[in-house]
Amino acid sequence: MEAVRGLGIANLMVIHRLSDLLTAGDAGSQGRALAEGLLADCSTRIIYRQETDQIQAAATLLGLTAVETGAISHLTRGRGLWRVAGRSFVVQHLLHPTEKSLFDTDSRMH
């Protein structure tokens, strides 16, 4: 990790469902340990609304408090729970019109 900081770059990990990490291998396996290690290395976490069947796995894997767990189940579109340096914030994300045209994946589904 020190080499990354020395180069002035950051690593990002994007996961659709945190429960997907549980499929990296059996509990205690090297694959699962690597997946959980990658998650542990992420010091800033941005969590969007989670489906009901995903909330408990997300809360467990991320070590969420009861308040944070409740928040992620009720976030509206464009809001995320940011966990930074042991503190949590609900943030409303705003897109510039140009960004929206680039990243609006919903329109591509129709």
C-alpha positions as CSV (number, residue, x, y, z in Angstrom):
1,M,0.0,0.0,0.0
2,E,2.9,2.4,0.7
3,A,4.0,2.1,-2.9
4,V,0.6,3.2,-4.0
5,R,0.7,6.3,-1.9
6,G,4.2,7.0,-3.0
7,L,3.1,7.0,-6.6
8,G,0.0,9.2,-5.8
9,I,-2.5,6.7,-7.1
10,A,-5.5,5.0,-5.5
11,N,-7.0,1.6,-5.8
12,L,-10.8,1.3,-6.3
13,M,-13.0,-1.7,-5.9
14,V,-16.5,-1.7,-7.2
15,I,-18.9,-4.5,-6.1
16,H,-22.5,-4.8,-7.2
17,R,-23.4,-7.0,-4.2
18,L,-21.1,-7.5,-1.3
19,S,-22.4,-11.0,-0.9
20,D,-20.5,-11.8,-4.2
21,L,-17.3,-11.7,-2.1
22,L,-18.7,-14.8,-0.2
23,T,-18.5,-16.8,-3.5
24,A,-14.7,-16.3,-3.8
25,G,-14.2,-19.6,-2.0
26,D,-15.2,-21.5,1.1
27,A,-14.9,-19.9,4.5
28,G,-11.2,-20.1,5.5
29,S,-10.0,-20.7,1.9
30,Q,-7.2,-18.6,0.3
31,G,-9.7,-17.2,-2.3
32,R,-12.1,-16.0,0.4
33,A,-9.2,-14.5,2.5
34,L,-7.9,-12.6,-0.5
35,A,-11.4,-11.2,-1.3
36,E,-12.0,-10.2,2.3
37,G,-8.5,-8.7,2.4
38,L,-9.2,-6.5,-0.6
39,L,-12.3,-5.2,1.2
40,A,-10.4,-4.6,4.4
41,D,-7.9,-2.5,2.5
42,C,-10.6,0.0,1.4
43,S,-10.5,2.8,3.9
44,T,-13.2,4.9,2.2
45,R,-16.4,3.1,1.5
46,I,-19.4,4.4,-0.5
47,I,-22.5,2.2,-0.1
48,Y,-25.7,2.7,-2.1
49,R,-29.1,1.4,-1.2
50,Q,-29.1,-2.4,-0.7
51,E,-31.9,-4.8,-1.5
52,T,-33.6,-6.4,1.5
53,D,-31.9,-9.8,0.9
54,Q,-28.5,-8.1,0.8
55,I,-28.6,-5.9,3.8
56,Q,-27.4,-8.4,6.5
57,A,-24.4,-9.6,4.4
58,A,-23.4,-6.0,3.6
59,A,-23.7,-5.0,7.3
60,T,-21.6,-8.0,8.4
61,L,-18.9,-7.6,5.8
62,L,-18.6,-3.8,6.3
63,G,-19.1,-3.9,10.1
64,L,-22.0,-1.4,9.9
65,T,-23.7,-0.1,13.0
66,A,-27.5,-0.6,13.4
67,V,-28.0,3.1,12.3
68,E,-25.9,2.6,9.2
69,T,-27.6,-0.6,8.4
70,G,-31.0,1.1,8.6
71,A,-29.8,3.9,6.4
72,I,-28.6,1.8,3.5
73,S,-32.0,0.1,3.3
74,H,-33.7,3.5,2.8
75,L,-31.3,5.5,0.6
76,T,-33.0,7.0,-2.4
77,R,-31.5,7.2,-5.9
78,G,-28.3,9.3,-5.9
79,R,-27.7,9.0,-2.2
80,G,-24.9,7.0,-0.6
81,L,-23.6,6.3,2.8
82,W,-19.9,7.4,2.9
83,R,-17.7,5.8,5.6
84,V,-14.5,7.8,5.9
85,A,-12.1,7.6,8.8
86,G,-14.5,5.9,11.1
87,R,-17.3,8.5,10.5
88,S,-20.4,8.1,8.3
89,F,-22.2,10.6,6.2
90,V,-25.3,10.4,3.9
91,V,-24.3,12.2,0.7
92,Q,-26.5,13.3,-2.2
93,H,-24.5,12.8,-5.5
94,L,-25.0,15.4,-8.2
95,L,-24.2,14.8,-11.9
96,H,-23.4,17.4,-14.4
97,P,-25.6,17.0,-17.5
98,T,-22.5,15.7,-19.5
99,E,-21.8,13.1,-16.8
100,K,-25.4,12.0,-16.8
101,S,-25.3,11.4,-20.6
102,L,-22.1,9.3,-20.1
103,F,-23.2,7.3,-17.1
104,D,-27.0,6.9,-17.4
105,T,-27.1,3.2,-17.8
106,D,-30.8,3.0,-17.2
107,S,-31.5,4.6,-20.6
108,R,-29.5,2.0,-22.3
109,M,-31.7,-0.8,-21.0
110,H,-34.7,0.5,-22.9
